[in-house]
Amino acid sequence: MLPTEFRLRSAAEFAAATRRGARGASRTLVVHLYRTDRTAGPRAGFVVSAKVGNSVVRHRVTRRLRPLVREALGDLPAGTDLVVRALPAAAGVSSGRLGEDLRVAVGTALDSARRRRR
């Protein structure tokens, strides 16, 4: 479980990150990175839809992603909101593959965010 101060909680926070944030994708994940004016640490939220699988599968994917995202939050600047959206392929891959896909997607989103700021 992520501590409360590191979680996105409201629909408005998710919507802001997905609509205005920089996007990065991999085979199993899509991430949205949104830089806010907050001075507190980065926050994260998960979107795992029914397309990924039934409730058991969705919760398994979320449980496997949580420690990977917790580690990734340490590399993000303060005030960053990160939304991780699992694609259907996430249900059938290993945690190692999810970790690699997360690193690729976050890296792509960070590059995109840097280009936007210029």
Rosetta constraint file for C-alpha pairs under 8 A:
AtomPair CA 1 CA 66 HARMONIC 6.91 0.50
AtomPair CA 2 CA 6 HARMONIC 6.23 0.50
AtomPair CA 2 CA 7 HARMONIC 6.55 0.50
AtomPair CA 2 CA 66 HARMONIC 7.25 0.50
AtomPair CA 2 CA 70 HARMONIC 6.99 0.50
AtomPair CA 3 CA 7 HARMONIC 6.85 0.50
AtomPair CA 5 CA 43 HARMONIC 7.15 0.50
AtomPair CA 6 CA 41 HARMONIC 7.10 0.50
AtomPair CA 6 CA 42 HARMONIC 6.27 0.50
AtomPair CA 6 CA 43 HARMONIC 4.17 0.50
AtomPair CA 6 CA 44 HARMONIC 6.15 0.50
AtomPair CA 7 CA 43 HARMONIC 4.98 0.50
AtomPair CA 7 CA 44 HARMONIC 5.01 0.50
AtomPair CA 7 CA 45 HARMONIC 5.86 0.50
AtomPair CA 8 CA 13 HARMONIC 6.29 0.50
AtomPair CA 8 CA 14 HARMONIC 6.82 0.50
AtomPair CA 8 CA 43 HARMONIC 5.94 0.50
AtomPair CA 8 CA 44 HARMONIC 5.51 0.50
AtomPair CA 8 CA 45 HARMONIC 5.06 0.50
AtomPair CA 8 CA 81 HARMONIC 7.48 0.50
AtomPair CA 9 CA 13 HARMONIC 6.94 0.50
AtomPair CA 9 CA 14 HARMONIC 7.77 0.50
AtomPair CA 9 CA 45 HARMONIC 7.51 0.50
AtomPair CA 10 CA 14 HARMONIC 6.61 0.50
AtomPair CA 11 CA 15 HARMONIC 6.00 0.50
AtomPair CA 12 CA 16 HARMONIC 6.06 0.50
AtomPair CA 13 CA 17 HARMONIC 6.35 0.50
AtomPair CA 14 CA 18 HARMONIC 6.17 0.50
AtomPair CA 14 CA 45 HARMONIC 7.39 0.50
AtomPair CA 14 CA 83 HARMONIC 6.86 0.50
AtomPair CA 15 CA 19 HARMONIC 5.85 0.50
AtomPair CA 16 CA 20 HARMONIC 5.68 0.50
AtomPair CA 16 CA 21 HARMONIC 7.18 0.50
AtomPair CA 16 CA 34 HARMONIC 7.63 0.50
AtomPair CA 17 CA 21 HARMONIC 4.80 0.50
AtomPair CA 17 CA 32 HARMONIC 6.04 0.50
AtomPair CA 17 CA 33 HARMONIC 6.28 0.50
AtomPair CA 17 CA 34 HARMONIC 5.00 0.50
AtomPair CA 17 CA 81 HARMONIC 6.40 0.50
AtomPair CA 17 CA 82 HARMONIC 6.99 0.50
AtomPair CA 17 CA 83 HARMONIC 6.69 0.50
AtomPair CA 18 CA 23 HARMONIC 7.97 0.50
AtomPair CA 18 CA 32 HARMONIC 5.52 0.50
AtomPair CA 18 CA 33 HARMONIC 7.76 0.50
AtomPair CA 18 CA 34 HARMONIC 7.83 0.50
AtomPair CA 18 CA 83 HARMONIC 7.04 0.50
AtomPair CA 20 CA 34 HARMONIC 6.65 0.50
AtomPair CA 21 CA 32 HARMONIC 5.34 0.50
AtomPair CA 21 CA 33 HARMONIC 4.85 0.50
AtomPair CA 21 CA 34 HARMONIC 4.07 0.50
AtomPair CA 21 CA 35 HARMONIC 7.30 0.50
AtomPair CA 21 CA 113 HARMONIC 7.70 0.50
AtomPair CA 22 CA 32 HARMONIC 5.44 0.50
AtomPair CA 22 CA 33 HARMONIC 5.08 0.50
AtomPair CA 22 CA 34 HARMONIC 6.31 0.50
AtomPair CA 22 CA 109 HARMONIC 5.25 0.50
AtomPair CA 22 CA 110 HARMONIC 7.25 0.50
AtomPair CA 22 CA 112 HARMONIC 5.81 0.50
AtomPair CA 22 CA 113 HARMONIC 5.27 0.50
AtomPair CA 23 CA 30 HARMONIC 7.12 0.50
AtomPair CA 23 CA 31 HARMONIC 5.73 0.50
AtomPair CA 23 CA 32 HARMONIC 4.59 0.50
AtomPair CA 23 CA 33 HARMONIC 6.43 0.50
AtomPair CA 23 CA 105 HARMONIC 7.95 0.50
AtomPair CA 23 CA 108 HARMONIC 7.39 0.50
AtomPair CA 23 CA 109 HARMONIC 4.87 0.50
AtomPair CA 23 CA 112 HARMONIC 7.09 0.50
AtomPair CA 24 CA 30 HARMONIC 5.80 0.50
AtomPair CA 24 CA 31 HARMONIC 5.24 0.50
AtomPair CA 24 CA 32 HARMONIC 6.49 0.50
AtomPair CA 24 CA 104 HARMONIC 7.83 0.50
AtomPair CA 24 CA 105 HARMONIC 4.47 0.50
AtomPair CA 24 CA 106 HARMONIC 6.04 0.50
AtomPair CA 24 CA 107 HARMONIC 7.36 0.50
AtomPair CA 24 CA 108 HARMONIC 4.85 0.50
AtomPair CA 24 CA 109 HARMONIC 4.22 0.50
AtomPair CA 24 CA 110 HARMONIC 7.95 0.50
AtomPair CA 24 CA 112 HARMONIC 7.75 0.50
AtomPair CA 25 CA 29 HARMONIC 5.84 0.50
AtomPair CA 25 CA 30 HARMONIC 4.29 0.50
AtomPair CA 25 CA 31 HARMONIC 6.21 0.50
AtomPair CA 25 CA 104 HARMONIC 7.54 0.50
AtomPair CA 25 CA 105 HARMONIC 4.67 0.50
AtomPair CA 25 CA 106 HARMONIC 7.95 0.50
AtomPair CA 25 CA 108 HARMONIC 7.23 0.50
AtomPair CA 25 CA 109 HARMONIC 7.86 0.50
AtomPair CA 26 CA 30 HARMONIC 6.32 0.50
AtomPair CA 26 CA 101 HARMONIC 5.56 0.50
AtomPair CA 26 CA 102 HARMONIC 7.50 0.50
AtomPair CA 26 CA 104 HARMONIC 6.65 0.50
AtomPair CA 26 CA 105 HARMONIC 5.52 0.50
AtomPair CA 27 CA 87 HARMONIC 7.78 0.50
AtomPair CA 27 CA 89 HARMONIC 7.14 0.50
AtomPair CA 27 CA 101 HARMONIC 6.96 0.50
AtomPair CA 28 CA 86 HARMONIC 6.20 0.50
AtomPair CA 28 CA 87 HARMONIC 5.10 0.50
AtomPair CA 28 CA 88 HARMONIC 7.02 0.50
AtomPair CA 28 CA 89 HARMONIC 5.16 0.50
AtomPair CA 28 CA 90 HARMONIC 4.73 0.50
AtomPair CA 28 CA 98 HARMONIC 7.06 0.50
AtomPair CA 28 CA 101 HARMONIC 6.67 0.50
AtomPair CA 29 CA 84 HARMONIC 6.84 0.50
AtomPair CA 29 CA 85 HARMONIC 5.71 0.50
AtomPair CA 29 CA 86 HARMONIC 4.72 0.50
AtomPair CA 29 CA 87 HARMONIC 5.44 0.50
AtomPair CA 29 CA 90 HARMONIC 7.02 0.50
AtomPair CA 29 CA 98 HARMONIC 7.86 0.50
AtomPair CA 29 CA 101 HARMONIC 6.67 0.50
AtomPair CA 29 CA 102 HARMONIC 6.75 0.50
AtomPair CA 29 CA 105 HARMONIC 7.14 0.50
AtomPair CA 30 CA 84 HARMONIC 6.03 0.50
AtomPair CA 30 CA 85 HARMONIC 5.11 0.50
AtomPair CA 30 CA 86 HARMONIC 6.51 0.50
AtomPair CA 30 CA 87 HARMONIC 7.30 0.50
AtomPair CA 30 CA 105 HARMONIC 6.55 0.50
AtomPair CA 31 CA 82 HARMONIC 6.81 0.50
AtomPair CA 31 CA 83 HARMONIC 5.52 0.50
AtomPair CA 31 CA 84 HARMONIC 4.58 0.50
AtomPair CA 31 CA 85 HARMONIC 6.04 0.50
AtomPair CA 31 CA 102 HARMONIC 7.91 0.50
AtomPair CA 31 CA 105 HARMONIC 6.15 0.50
AtomPair CA 31 CA 106 HARMONIC 6.47 0.50
AtomPair CA 31 CA 109 HARMONIC 7.09 0.50
AtomPair CA 32 CA 81 HARMONIC 7.98 0.50
AtomPair CA 32 CA 82 HARMONIC 5.70 0.50
AtomPair CA 32 CA 83 HARMONIC 5.12 0.50
AtomPair CA 32 CA 84 HARMONIC 6.70 0.50
AtomPair CA 32 CA 109 HARMONIC 6.81 0.50
AtomPair CA 33 CA 80 HARMONIC 6.73 0.50
AtomPair CA 33 CA 81 HARMONIC 5.78 0.50
AtomPair CA 33 CA 82 HARMONIC 4.75 0.50
AtomPair CA 33 CA 83 HARMONIC 6.68 0.50
AtomPair CA 33 CA 106 HARMONIC 7.73 0.50
AtomPair CA 33 CA 109 HARMONIC 6.23 0.50
AtomPair CA 33 CA 110 HARMONIC 7.26 0.50
AtomPair CA 33 CA 113 HARMONIC 7.61 0.50
AtomPair CA 34 CA 80 HARMONIC 5.64 0.50
AtomPair CA 34 CA 81 HARMONIC 5.08 0.50
AtomPair CA 34 CA 82 HARMONIC 6.54 0.50
AtomPair CA 35 CA 79 HARMONIC 5.90 0.50
AtomPair CA 35 CA 80 HARMONIC 4.52 0.50
AtomPair CA 35 CA 81 HARMONIC 6.34 0.50
AtomPair CA 36 CA 79 HARMONIC 5.12 0.50
AtomPair CA 36 CA 80 HARMONIC 5.94 0.50
AtomPair CA 36 CA 81 HARMONIC 7.28 0.50
AtomPair CA 37 CA 79 HARMONIC 6.06 0.50
AtomPair CA 38 CA 78 HARMONIC 7.31 0.50
AtomPair CA 38 CA 79 HARMONIC 4.64 0.50
AtomPair CA 39 CA 78 HARMONIC 5.82 0.50
AtomPair CA 39 CA 79 HARMONIC 5.39 0.50
AtomPair CA 40 CA 78 HARMONIC 5.69 0.50
AtomPair CA 40 CA 79 HARMONIC 5.65 0.50
AtomPair CA 41 CA 77 HARMONIC 7.24 0.50
AtomPair CA 41 CA 78 HARMONIC 4.29 0.50
AtomPair CA 41 CA 79 HARMONIC 5.59 0.50
AtomPair CA 41 CA 80 HARMONIC 7.23 0.50
AtomPair CA 42 CA 73 HARMONIC 6.12 0.50
AtomPair CA 42 CA 76 HARMONIC 6.49 0.50
AtomPair CA 42 CA 77 HARMONIC 6.58 0.50
AtomPair CA 42 CA 78 HARMONIC 5.09 0.50
AtomPair CA 42 CA 79 HARMONIC 5.19 0.50
AtomPair CA 42 CA 80 HARMONIC 4.58 0.50
AtomPair CA 42 CA 81 HARMONIC 5.78 0.50
AtomPair CA 42 CA 82 HARMONIC 7.54 0.50
AtomPair CA 43 CA 73 HARMONIC 7.32 0.50
AtomPair CA 43 CA 79 HARMONIC 7.62 0.50
AtomPair CA 43 CA 80 HARMONIC 6.36 0.50
AtomPair CA 43 CA 81 HARMONIC 4.92 0.50
AtomPair CA 43 CA 82 HARMONIC 6.13 0.50
AtomPair CA 44 CA 69 HARMONIC 7.52 0.50
AtomPair CA 44 CA 73 HARMONIC 7.74 0.50
AtomPair CA 44 CA 81 HARMONIC 5.79 0.50
AtomPair CA 44 CA 82 HARMONIC 4.57 0.50
AtomPair CA 44 CA 83 HARMONIC 5.67 0.50
AtomPair CA 44 CA 84 HARMONIC 7.48 0.50
AtomPair CA 45 CA 82 HARMONIC 6.39 0.50
AtomPair CA 45 CA 83 HARMONIC 4.87 0.50
AtomPair CA 45 CA 84 HARMONIC 6.27 0.50
AtomPair CA 46 CA 62 HARMONIC 7.23 0.50
AtomPair CA 46 CA 83 HARMONIC 5.77 0.50
AtomPair CA 46 CA 84 HARMONIC 4.92 0.50
AtomPair CA 46 CA 85 HARMONIC 5.91 0.50
AtomPair CA 46 CA 86 HARMONIC 7.79 0.50
AtomPair CA 47 CA 83 HARMONIC 7.26 0.50
AtomPair CA 47 CA 84 HARMONIC 6.16 0.50
AtomPair CA 47 CA 85 HARMONIC 4.58 0.50
AtomPair CA 47 CA 86 HARMONIC 6.38 0.50
AtomPair CA 48 CA 52 HARMONIC 6.62 0.50
AtomPair CA 48 CA 58 HARMONIC 6.02 0.50
AtomPair CA 48 CA 61 HARMONIC 7.83 0.50
AtomPair CA 48 CA 62 HARMONIC 7.26 0.50
AtomPair CA 48 CA 85 HARMONIC 5.97 0.50
AtomPair CA 48 CA 86 HARMONIC 5.25 0.50
AtomPair CA 48 CA 87 HARMONIC 7.52 0.50
AtomPair CA 49 CA 53 HARMONIC 7.67 0.50
AtomPair CA 49 CA 58 HARMONIC 7.31 0.50
AtomPair CA 49 CA 86 HARMONIC 7.54 0.50
AtomPair CA 50 CA 54 HARMONIC 6.21 0.50
AtomPair CA 50 CA 55 HARMONIC 7.61 0.50
AtomPair CA 50 CA 58 HARMONIC 7.34 0.50
AtomPair CA 51 CA 87 HARMONIC 7.68 0.50
AtomPair CA 51 CA 88 HARMONIC 5.88 0.50
AtomPair CA 52 CA 57 HARMONIC 7.25 0.50
AtomPair CA 52 CA 58 HARMONIC 6.30 0.50
AtomPair CA 52 CA 86 HARMONIC 7.25 0.50
AtomPair CA 52 CA 87 HARMONIC 6.21 0.50
AtomPair CA 52 CA 88 HARMONIC 4.03 0.50
AtomPair CA 52 CA 89 HARMONIC 7.26 0.50
AtomPair CA 52 CA 90 HARMONIC 7.18 0.50
AtomPair CA 52 CA 91 HARMONIC 6.20 0.50
AtomPair CA 53 CA 57 HARMONIC 5.35 0.50
AtomPair CA 53 CA 58 HARMONIC 5.87 0.50
AtomPair CA 53 CA 88 HARMONIC 7.27 0.50
AtomPair CA 53 CA 91 HARMONIC 7.22 0.50
AtomPair CA 54 CA 58 HARMONIC 6.16 0.50
AtomPair CA 55 CA 59 HARMONIC 6.11 0.50
AtomPair CA 56 CA 60 HARMONIC 6.16 0.50
AtomPair CA 57 CA 61 HARMONIC 6.22 0.50
AtomPair CA 57 CA 91 HARMONIC 6.56 0.50
AtomPair CA 58 CA 62 HARMONIC 6.29 0.50
AtomPair CA 58 CA 91 HARMONIC 7.59 0.50
AtomPair CA 59 CA 63 HARMONIC 6.05 0.50
AtomPair CA 60 CA 64 HARMONIC 6.21 0.50
AtomPair CA 61 CA 65 HARMONIC 6.18 0.50
AtomPair CA 61 CA 86 HARMONIC 7.89 0.50
AtomPair CA 61 CA 90 HARMONIC 6.93 0.50
AtomPair CA 61 CA 91 HARMONIC 6.21 0.50
AtomPair CA 62 CA 66 HARMONIC 6.09 0.50
AtomPair CA 63 CA 67 HARMONIC 7.67 0.50
AtomPair CA 64 CA 68 HARMONIC 7.33 0.50
AtomPair CA 64 CA 95 HARMONIC 6.20 0.50
AtomPair CA 65 CA 69 HARMONIC 6.09 0.50
AtomPair CA 65 CA 95 HARMONIC 7.66 0.50
AtomPair CA 65 CA 98 HARMONIC 7.22 0.50
AtomPair CA 65 CA 99 HARMONIC 7.68 0.50
AtomPair CA 66 CA 70 HARMONIC 6.14 0.50
AtomPair CA 67 CA 71 HARMONIC 6.29 0.50
AtomPair CA 68 CA 72 HARMONIC 6.36 0.50
AtomPair CA 68 CA 99 HARMONIC 5.96 0.50
AtomPair CA 68 CA 102 HARMONIC 7.77 0.50
AtomPair CA 69 CA 73 HARMONIC 6.08 0.50
AtomPair CA 69 CA 102 HARMONIC 7.86 0.50
AtomPair CA 70 CA 74 HARMONIC 7.12 0.50
AtomPair CA 71 CA 75 HARMONIC 7.64 0.50
AtomPair CA 72 CA 76 HARMONIC 6.93 0.50
AtomPair CA 72 CA 103 HARMONIC 7.67 0.50
AtomPair CA 76 CA 80 HARMONIC 6.76 0.50
AtomPair CA 86 CA 90 HARMONIC 6.03 0.50
AtomPair CA 89 CA 93 HARMONIC 7.04 0.50
AtomPair CA 90 CA 98 HARMONIC 7.07 0.50
AtomPair CA 93 CA 97 HARMONIC 6.22 0.50
AtomPair CA 93 CA 98 HARMONIC 6.88 0.50
AtomPair CA 94 CA 98 HARMONIC 6.36 0.50
AtomPair CA 95 CA 99 HARMONIC 6.11 0.50
AtomPair CA 96 CA 100 HARMONIC 6.31 0.50
AtomPair CA 97 CA 101 HARMONIC 6.07 0.50
AtomPair CA 98 CA 102 HARMONIC 6.01 0.50
AtomPair CA 99 CA 103 HARMONIC 6.29 0.50
AtomPair CA 100 CA 104 HARMONIC 6.29 0.50
AtomPair CA 101 CA 105 HARMONIC 6.06 0.50
AtomPair CA 102 CA 106 HARMONIC 5.97 0.50
AtomPair CA 103 CA 107 HARMONIC 5.99 0.50
AtomPair CA 104 CA 108 HARMONIC 6.18 0.50
AtomPair CA 105 CA 109 HARMONIC 6.17 0.50
AtomPair CA 106 CA 110 HARMONIC 6.06 0.50
AtomPair CA 107 CA 111 HARMONIC 6.23 0.50
AtomPair CA 108 CA 112 HARMONIC 6.17 0.50
AtomPair CA 109 CA 113 HARMONIC 6.06 0.50
AtomPair CA 110 CA 114 HARMONIC 6.21 0.50
AtomPair CA 111 CA 115 HARMONIC 6.32 0.50
AtomPair CA 112 CA 116 HARMONIC 6.27 0.50
AtomPair CA 113 CA 117 HARMONIC 6.42 0.50
AtomPair CA 114 CA 118 HARMONIC 6.79 0.50
